[in-house]
Amino acid sequence: MIGLAIALFGPLVITAYKKSDKTDVGSLASKFSLWFLVIIIFLILFYGEKETLHSIGFKKVTTRTFFIGFIGGIGSMAIMGFTFFIFKKIGLNNRENSFEKIIKLSLNKRVFIVLTAAFVEEILFRGYAIERISLLTYNIWIAGIISTIFFTIAHISGWSIRHLIPVFITGLFLSILYILEKDIIACIIAHLIIDGVAFILMPYLLNKKMQNKNITQNAESKNPSSY
């Protein structure tokens, strides 16, 4: 129960602190705090519960692990893309500036954010929470829904409802992936793909586009066309 409380409510406490303190998305203190939670969970797992990593989904890595992780990552991005497409169609505008903040972060910070999200969130919300809640509810599907709700709430700081809806849907998809495969590494790979695209690939492509645009504008200003 102590481990479950830490896994579910620990990230929420950190989120609440970030929201009250107006800590930005790149705050390293909050990311290190999440890793600290994982360390506590491991200590409880090994010394309190006398369990192994296998009990929270860690198993031998195989080709299937990477395949399922890749499919999970692509599937999650497709879900998010479709959700944002629907939002655009119904005229739900994006009023958040978190992506602009992400672009301004250094590459090292963005990589650390991606690694933290993929490893920490999957271990806490998928591997540990789903397994332990299912012991209490005797229903792993209910456990998946409950963990997904907490996973979504943990993302409330700095994001709008427009973002939280796809977060919930994606979290539910990853929970289903875990329930079906019982492979936390596959979930981590899927999460790495999702956040890797959002925090590393997209900012890189956007910066490239902006640089090319600036180069074109400078060239045109130096060589104006005459008509």
Steps between C-alpha positions, in 0.01 A plus 500: 500500500789736578663425167172549315438832673849618402460382139160666451512809721873578492493638144180692585672672791788598273250625240315704763828657612593586140158659447508706820864601451449561127798277426555467124484184294879466500543503877775252587405496869161347425657241269755393763215477751324251272813285480515512881148355509613209282790431736258487794271264306793269427600499867143413600486236227823328602507543877135554595311276262789256441410501130707514182492733200307230316199580720473846340548392140877476458580190299750377245538740210429334166434603142130501587571756772634750247228416247218553751668816629531639148140415414387650830690822431367537147148412614512756780618775264223409256245529781632840608515622141141394434386663825661833412353473150152468651571796731599709199186400312271603785687828546663427836798732484828439673563773755798348679860607445672194646635393161671836458663445841614154394669636188701746709644222718847362431528161329646344816202615704253370246671160486491480881128589499428225245696237695336601826148488358552164327670313785347663808138529383489147360651347813274695738169508313517190284728238653456566871158665525310267268642188665435620854153644435400174333592318823249720683221506240550150358451659159800608294284701258363714783858539617596623154225763499584625851872527422419687178289754689789570738741509206284767334466711815879491538523691169261776601774754580561730207259327261145576391203263481568485126828326578377287792238319291756342264726437802219296657430311177870431442547397863208260467653358183833442679316341793327258262838428343643416840202287604518296180877458492607539864819652360604830656800535267268497198294777664817699571606468135156617386516796738852585379374515143204725590696751707809470282299627204330774705803626693792429265401435139224761462700786662797406279288508184332825605836666572629380162193645331546833679870511408426431133230768506742753648766411243246545219381834640859626538582394146191678365581818695851504353382421148154658460317403184437776253184502294 
